[in-house]
Amino acid sequence: MSKIKLTEACNIVTGKLDANAAETGGKYPYFTCAPEPLAINTFAFDDDVILLAGNNASGKFHCQRYKGKFNAYQRTYVITVKQGYDIEYIYYNLKINLQNLKKRHRVHRLSF
């Protein structure tokens, strides 16, 4: 199996909203860099996606799947898979690579 870049198999965009856009009791999930979504009354996306938190000082880049209507924070990556690629495979591969990166980062930090 040959390696390809994520951008060859996926389209990657970010949300457009500020973190303060959340609305109590909103109708749709609002994905930020937190592990659990907030709520909002408008949606900008309606798809089967992988969501990746892109702004996290603790180095915990939360990655999850979601299918349906939602909105996203400006530093949350919304990843859609191009035709011919398997979203489940890409999702789990991304999660494993993020875990490995975090382990390497932790070891590297401890070695200073």
Secondary structure, DSSP 8 states (H G I E B T S, - for coil): -----HHHHEEEEE--B-GGG--TT-SEEEE-SSSS-EEES--SEEEEEEEEE---TTS---EEEEEEEEEEBTTEEEEEE-TTS-HHHHHHHHHHHHHHHHHHHHHHHHT-
